[in-house]
Amino acid sequence: MSGKAKSILRTAILTALTLFFLYLAFRGNDFGKLFTVLSEANYFYAIAGAFLGVVVGGIFRAWRWRYLLDPLKKDIGMNILFSSMMVGYMMNSIIPRSGEVYRPVLLAGKEKISRAAAFGTILAERVLDVLSMLVSFGFCLFFFRDKLSSTFSEYNLETISLYLSIAILLFVGLIMLMIFNLKTEVIIEKLSGKILPEKIHVKIHGVFVKLLNGFLFMKQPKYYLQIFLLSLLTWFSYVFSTFLTLKAFNIELTLLDANLVLTMITFAMTVPLPANSAGSYHFFAVATLTNIYGINKEAAFGFATVSHLLGLLSLILLGAFFFLRENLSIRNLPGAAFDEQDSQADSSARS
């Protein structure tokens, strides 16, 4: 199958999934009541929630990213970190996961660091995000086990989270082993060189290079506390954002309840659907509010629609602002291939 055909098929599948989830979320709504809910919402709270989640949460994430990048280059400016991140999120909103490549390449070009290593920090960031979500879900299971099991029984979320936790911990353990014992990398390189063809072996070794350099912050325990606290602050900013947007629709839930709603939405957003996981976001938000808390479907769907739309628009507008300010162009998107200079930078960073 040609590359173009694969791209068309992928787009068709993602679009079909988005429409399917939107159908599930839309199903059973009284559109007259929905219009009333939307017209009576307090948009001051909704906009404040979006600002807290996108801007304040974004600042905390950029601050944490700075610590992940510290082994590659110290004291990178918060302005370039935040702007690169917003441009990346804008790209993600348009083409799922494209910003994961654009963001580190954009930063690497400006700061003259290895693109491979910068990309590795994005992977490290995603691991931290998944760990945060799993910790939050474990916390929710302690308080809402019966309700979650009955509401999402067909998805078996406990089993999924268990396997995902094991996979993440094994992955982190392997990376730590390679970070603190360089012989592990050498052994893996030799084994893959004997088993695989040269071209594939080189690519696989490049993947390990990215992993190792993205996790070099592990060799700096002095930053562990800062990374942990910033991860907490990031998550709490999202919890308060969810809480305020729920309040905009007169859905009077506690911060603990808002954390459960956020956790379920975050699960949904792990599916890389277009428009910031539209559809799955709505479905999980509505299912959580209606089945666990007994919120009427129109209010739940109003919350899901407004919170998702404001978040999406905020990411696109902020990203577009920095995109235009930096005089960037999608046509001139830098390639993510690693050149000799990247390899030299990776080697020097690990030494």
C-alpha positions as CSV (number, residue, x, y, z in Angstrom):
1,M,0.0,0.0,0.0
2,S,1.4,3.4,-1.0
3,G,2.1,6.1,1.6
4,K,-0.8,8.2,0.2
5,A,-3.2,5.3,0.4
6,K,-2.2,4.7,4.0
7,S,-2.7,8.3,4.9
8,I,-6.2,8.3,3.3
9,L,-7.1,5.1,5.1
10,R,-5.8,6.4,8.5
11,T,-7.8,9.7,8.0
12,A,-10.9,7.8,7.1
13,I,-10.6,5.5,10.2
14,L,-10.0,8.4,12.6
15,T,-12.8,10.4,11.1
16,A,-15.2,7.4,11.4
17,L,-14.2,6.9,15.1
18,T,-14.8,10.6,15.8
19,L,-18.2,10.5,14.2
20,F,-19.1,7.2,16.0
21,F,-18.2,8.6,19.5
22,L,-20.0,11.9,18.7
23,Y,-23.1,9.9,17.8
24,L,-22.9,8.0,21.1
25,A,-22.6,11.3,23.0
26,F,-25.4,13.0,21.0
27,R,-27.8,10.1,21.2
28,G,-30.8,10.7,23.4
29,N,-30.3,14.5,23.7
30,D,-33.3,16.8,23.7
31,F,-32.0,19.6,21.5
32,G,-34.5,22.1,22.8
33,K,-33.2,21.5,26.4
34,L,-29.6,21.4,25.2
35,F,-30.1,24.9,23.6
36,T,-31.5,26.2,26.9
37,V,-28.6,24.7,28.8
38,L,-26.1,26.3,26.5
39,S,-27.8,29.7,26.6
40,E,-28.1,29.8,30.4
41,A,-24.5,28.7,31.1
42,N,-22.1,31.1,32.9
43,Y,-19.4,31.6,30.3
44,F,-17.3,33.6,32.7
45,Y,-16.6,30.4,34.7
46,A,-16.1,28.4,31.4
47,I,-13.6,30.9,30.0
48,A,-11.8,31.1,33.4
49,G,-11.6,27.3,33.3
50,A,-10.2,27.2,29.8
51,F,-7.6,29.9,30.8
52,L,-6.6,27.9,33.9
53,G,-6.2,24.7,32.0
54,V,-4.5,25.9,28.8
55,V,-2.4,28.9,29.9
56,V,-1.7,28.2,33.6
57,G,-1.4,24.5,33.0
58,G,0.8,25.2,30.0
59,I,3.2,27.4,32.0
60,F,3.6,24.6,34.6
61,R,4.2,22.1,31.7
62,A,6.8,24.4,30.1
63,W,8.5,24.9,33.4
64,R,8.7,21.1,33.9
65,W,10.0,20.6,30.3
66,R,12.8,23.0,31.2
67,Y,14.1,20.5,33.8
68,L,13.8,17.7,31.3
69,L,15.9,19.7,28.8
70,D,18.5,20.8,31.4
71,P,21.0,18.0,30.6
72,L,21.0,19.2,27.0
73,K,21.1,22.9,27.6
74,K,20.7,24.8,30.8
75,D,18.3,27.6,31.5
76,I,16.3,27.6,28.2
77,G,14.0,30.6,28.3
78,M,10.4,30.1,29.3
79,N,9.2,32.1,26.4
80,I,10.6,29.8,23.8
81,L,9.5,26.7,25.7
82,F,5.9,28.0,26.1
83,S,5.7,29.2,22.5
84,S,7.1,25.9,21.1
85,M,4.7,24.0,23.2
86,M,1.7,26.0,22.1
87,V,2.6,25.6,18.4
88,G,3.0,21.9,18.9
89,Y,-0.4,21.6,20.6
90,M,-2.0,23.6,17.7
91,M,-0.4,21.1,15.3
92,N,-1.7,18.2,17.3
93,S,-5.2,19.7,17.2
94,I,-5.1,19.8,13.4
95,I,-3.2,16.6,12.7
96,P,-3.1,14.1,15.6
97,R,0.4,13.7,17.1
98,S,2.1,15.9,14.4
99,G,3.0,18.4,17.1
100,E,5.0,15.8,18.9
101,V,7.5,16.1,16.1
102,Y,7.1,19.8,15.3
103,R,7.6,21.0,18.9
104,P,11.0,19.5,19.6
105,V,12.4,20.1,16.2
106,L,11.3,23.8,16.4
107,L,12.9,24.1,19.9
108,A,16.1,22.3,18.8
109,G,16.5,24.6,15.8
110,K,16.2,27.7,18.0
111,E,18.4,26.5,20.8
112,K,21.0,24.6,18.7
113,I,20.6,21.3,20.5
114,S,20.1,17.8,19.2
115,R,16.7,17.2,17.5
116,A,16.9,13.5,18.6
117,A,17.5,14.5,22.2
118,A,14.7,17.1,22.2
119,F,12.3,14.6,20.8
120,G,13.3,12.2,23.6
121,T,12.2,14.7,26.2
122,I,8.7,14.7,24.6
123,L,8.6,10.9,25.2
124,A,9.8,11.4,28.8
125,E,7.0,14.0,29.2
126,R,4.4,11.6,27.9
127,V,5.5,9.0,30.3
128,L,5.1,11.5,33.2
129,D,1.7,12.4,31.9
130,V,0.6,8.7,31.8
131,L,1.9,8.1,35.3
132,S,0.0,11.1,36.5
133,M,-3.2,9.8,34.9
134,L,-2.7,6.3,36.4
135,V,-2.0,7.7,39.9
136,S,-5.1,9.8,39.6
137,F,-7.1,6.8,38.4
138,G,-5.9,4.6,41.2
139,F,-7.0,7.4,43.6
140,C,-10.4,7.4,41.9
141,L,-10.7,3.6,42.2
142,F,-10.3,3.9,45.9
143,F,-13.3,6.2,46.2
144,F,-15.5,5.2,43.2
145,R,-14.6,1.6,42.4
146,D,-18.3,0.3,42.3
147,K,-19.6,3.2,40.3
148,L,-16.7,3.0,37.7
149,S,-17.1,-0.8,37.4
150,S,-20.8,-0.5,36.7
151,T,-20.6,2.4,34.4
152,F,-17.7,1.3,32.2
153,S,-18.0,-2.5,32.7
154,E,-17.6,-3.2,29.0
155,Y,-14.2,-1.4,28.9
156,N,-12.7,-3.1,31.9
157,L,-10.8,0.0,32.9
158,E,-9.2,-1.6,35.9
159,T,-7.5,-4.3,33.8
160,I,-6.5,-1.7,31.2
161,S,-4.9,0.6,33.8
162,L,-3.2,-2.4,35.5
163,Y,-1.5,-3.6,32.2
164,L,-0.7,0.0,31.2
165,S,0.9,0.6,34.6
166,I,3.0,-2.6,34.4
167,A,4.1,-1.6,30.8
168,I,5.0,1.9,31.8
169,L,7.0,0.7,34.9
170,L,8.9,-1.9,32.9
171,F,9.6,0.8,30.3
172,V,10.9,3.3,32.9
173,G,12.9,0.5,34.5
174,L,14.6,-0.4,31.2
175,I,15.4,3.3,30.5
176,M,16.9,3.7,34.0
177,L,19.0,0.6,33.5
178,M,20.4,2.0,30.3
179,I,20.9,5.5,31.7
180,F,22.8,4.3,34.8
181,N,24.6,1.4,33.1
182,L,25.8,2.3,29.6
183,K,26.9,-1.4,29.0
184,T,23.1,-2.2,28.7
185,E,22.9,0.0,25.6
186,V,26.0,-1.6,24.1
187,I,24.6,-5.1,24.7
188,I,21.3,-4.2,23.0
189,E,23.1,-2.6,20.1
190,K,25.2,-5.7,19.6
191,L,22.3,-8.0,19.8
192,S,20.1,-6.0,17.4
193,G,23.1,-5.7,15.0
194,K,23.5,-9.5,14.9
195,I,19.8,-10.2,14.4
196,L,18.6,-7.4,12.2
197,P,19.6,-6.0,8.8
198,E,22.0,-3.1,8.9
199,K,19.4,-0.4,7.9
200,I,16.9,-1.6,10.5
201,H,19.6,-2.0,13.1
202,V,20.7,1.7,12.6
203,K,17.1,2.9,13.0
204,I,16.5,0.9,16.2
205,H,19.7,2.2,17.7
206,G,18.5,5.7,16.8
207,V,15.4,5.0,18.8
208,F,17.4,4.0,21.9
209,V,19.5,7.2,21.5
210,K,16.3,9.2,21.6
211,L,15.1,7.4,24.7
212,L,18.3,7.7,26.5
213,N,18.8,11.4,25.9
214,G,15.1,12.2,26.7
215,F,15.6,10.6,30.1
216,L,18.9,12.1,31.0
217,F,17.2,14.1,33.7
218,M,17.2,10.9,35.7
219,K,20.9,11.4,36.3
220,Q,20.1,14.6,38.1
221,P,18.3,13.7,41.4
222,K,18.4,17.4,42.5
223,Y,15.5,18.0,40.0
224,Y,13.3,15.1,41.1
225,L,11.3,17.2,43.6
226,Q,10.8,20.1,41.1
227,I,9.6,17.7,38.4
228,F,7.2,16.0,40.8
229,L,5.8,19.2,42.2
230,L,5.3,20.7,38.7
231,S,3.6,17.5,37.6
232,L,1.2,17.9,40.6
233,L,0.6,21.6,39.8
234,T,-0.1,20.8,36.2
235,W,-2.7,18.1,37.1
236,F,-4.3,20.3,39.8
237,S,-4.6,23.2,37.3
238,Y,-6.6,20.8,35.0
239,V,-8.7,19.7,38.0
240,F,-9.6,23.3,38.9
241,S,-10.3,24.0,35.2
242,T,-12.7,21.1,35.1
243,F,-14.3,22.2,38.3
244,L,-14.9,25.7,37.1
245,T,-16.4,24.6,33.8
246,L,-18.7,22.2,35.6
247,K,-19.8,25.1,37.8
248,A,-20.6,27.1,34.6
249,F,-23.4,24.6,33.9
250,N,-24.6,24.5,37.5
251,I,-23.2,21.0,38.0
252,E,-22.3,21.2,41.7
253,L,-19.6,18.6,42.2
254,T,-16.6,18.6,44.5
255,L,-13.0,18.9,43.5
256,L,-12.7,15.1,44.1
257,D,-15.6,14.5,41.6
258,A,-14.0,16.9,39.1
259,N,-10.8,14.9,39.4
260,L,-12.7,11.7,38.4
261,V,-14.3,13.5,35.4
262,L,-10.9,14.8,34.3
263,T,-9.3,11.4,34.7
264,M,-12.0,9.7,32.5
265,I,-11.7,12.5,29.9
266,T,-7.9,12.0,29.9
267,F,-8.3,8.3,29.2
268,A,-10.5,9.3,26.2
269,M,-7.8,11.7,24.9
270,T,-5.2,9.0,24.7
271,V,-7.0,8.0,21.5
272,P,-5.3,10.3,18.9
273,L,-8.5,11.5,17.1
274,P,-8.7,14.7,15.1
275,A,-9.7,18.0,16.8
276,N,-8.1,17.1,20.1
277,S,-9.9,13.8,20.5
278,A,-13.4,15.1,19.6
279,G,-16.0,12.5,20.1
280,S,-14.3,10.3,22.6
281,Y,-13.9,13.3,24.8
282,H,-17.6,14.0,24.6
283,F,-18.6,10.4,25.1
284,F,-16.5,9.8,28.2
285,A,-17.5,13.1,29.8
286,V,-21.2,12.5,29.2
287,A,-21.0,8.9,30.3
288,T,-19.2,9.8,33.5
289,L,-21.6,12.7,34.5
290,T,-24.8,10.9,33.6
291,N,-24.1,7.4,34.8
292,I,-22.0,8.1,37.9
293,Y,-23.5,11.4,39.1
294,G,-27.0,11.3,37.6
295,I,-26.5,14.6,35.8
296,N,-29.1,15.1,33.0
297,K,-27.7,14.4,29.6
298,E,-28.2,17.9,28.2
299,A,-26.2,19.6,31.0
300,A,-23.5,16.9,30.7
301,F,-23.3,17.3,26.9
302,G,-23.3,21.1,27.3
303,F,-20.3,20.8,29.6
304,A,-18.5,18.4,27.3
305,T,-19.1,20.6,24.2
306,V,-18.1,23.9,25.8
307,S,-15.1,22.6,27.7
308,H,-13.8,20.8,24.6
309,L,-14.5,23.7,22.2
310,L,-12.9,26.4,24.5
311,G,-9.9,24.2,25.1
312,L,-9.5,23.5,21.4
313,L,-10.0,27.1,20.3
314,S,-7.5,28.3,23.0
315,L,-4.8,25.9,21.8
316,I,-5.4,26.8,18.2
317,L,-5.5,30.6,18.8
318,L,-2.4,30.6,21.1
319,G,-0.5,28.3,18.7
320,A,-1.4,30.4,15.7
321,F,-0.3,33.6,17.5
322,F,3.2,32.1,18.2
323,F,3.3,30.4,14.8
324,L,2.8,33.8,13.1
325,R,5.0,35.6,15.5
326,E,7.9,33.3,14.8
327,N,7.2,33.6,11.0
328,L,6.9,29.8,10.7
329,S,5.5,27.8,7.8
330,I,4.0,24.3,7.6
331,R,5.6,23.8,4.2
332,N,9.0,24.4,5.8
333,L,8.4,22.0,8.6
334,P,11.9,20.8,9.6
335,G,12.6,17.1,9.0
336,A,12.9,14.9,12.0
337,A,15.6,12.8,10.6
338,F,18.8,12.7,12.7
339,D,21.9,13.8,11.0
340,E,25.6,13.5,12.1
341,Q,25.4,16.6,14.2
342,D,22.5,15.1,16.1
343,S,24.5,12.0,16.8
344,Q,27.5,13.9,18.0
345,A,25.3,16.0,20.3
346,D,23.6,12.9,21.7
347,S,27.0,11.3,22.5
348,S,28.3,14.4,24.2
349,A,25.1,14.8,26.2
350,R,25.4,11.2,27.6
351,S,29.1,11.5,28.5
